[in-house]
Amino acid sequence: MTTLVIGNKNYSSWSLRPWLALKAAGIPFEEKLIVLNQPDSKAKLLEASPAGLVPVLVDDGLTIWDSLAIIEWAAERAKTPLWPQDASARAIARSVSAEMHSGFYHLRKNCPMNIRRINPARERDEAVMADVKRIDEIWSDCRKRFGAGGPFLFGALSGADCMYAPVVTRIRSFSLPVSDVSKAYMDAVLNHPAFLEWEAASKAEPWTNPNSEVD
Ligand SMILES: N[C@@H](CCC(=O)N[C@@H](CS)C(=O)NCC(=O)O)C(=O)O
């Protein structure tokens, strides 16, 4: 039995990443949702994992925490490969995934994931725009160098797209400017059947987190 413990689908960006990876990899799993920002959330999170954060994957008594570690676990068991077959492309896919995992602080801080919300464009901090510029550069570069086989960063959907999916939703929610190449890439992510399933569930959720309801 494989269970993925996640947070609210509308707000929990780190949960979306491995959830998409498990779906894309064709690995059956059950999900358990912990509603975040409630008085009892921390106790429930700590029950799921000593790190006290979601996502957490539990597989036959083995607990794996952290989004990227779960994506790697999924990649090792995937029926459909989650990383590019070519070694150079795979190394770049892991680089851009790691850059996302540890970076884009200003975008993440100022533009939290809120899938339901669409804000009109407005002027943003220089630091946020620098993050957006770098993201646009990564997407355009990967599409140009590795994207010939499909609409995603490395052609077929990969772990890198799972890592960037919440970034795609942030750019949509905050109407941030990106190139036409990146816009086409965003459309591919936003129309992937697994993403659409997550989005529909996020829209049906009753919970609101005021910290993430920002313009
Ligand atoms: N680096 C971690 C970050 C996990 C994380 O920050 N999760 C948030 C939800 S998106 C969380 O559990 N927040 C609950 C809390 O801070 O109490 C990962 O990649 O999985």
The ligand as a Gaussian input file, in Angstrom:
#p B3LYP/6-31G(d) Opt

LIG

0 1
 N       11.334000      21.200000       1.171000
 C       10.080000      20.583000       1.493000
 C        9.065000      21.673000       1.823000
 C        7.766000      21.125000       2.380000
 C        6.833000      22.231000       2.884000
 O        7.275000      23.353000       3.225000
 N        5.523000      21.906000       2.991000
 C        4.518000      22.838000       3.495000
 C        3.229000      22.738000       2.664000
 S        3.423000      23.251000       0.997000
 C        4.093000      22.416000       4.887000
 O        4.053000      21.250000       5.207000
 N        3.719000      23.386000       5.731000
 C        3.178000      23.106000       7.025000
 C        3.841000      23.870000       8.121000
 O        4.772000      24.636000       7.850000
 O        3.399000      23.693000       9.262000
 C        9.654000      19.687000       0.322000
 O       10.193000      19.872000      -0.783000
 O        8.838000      18.769000       0.497000

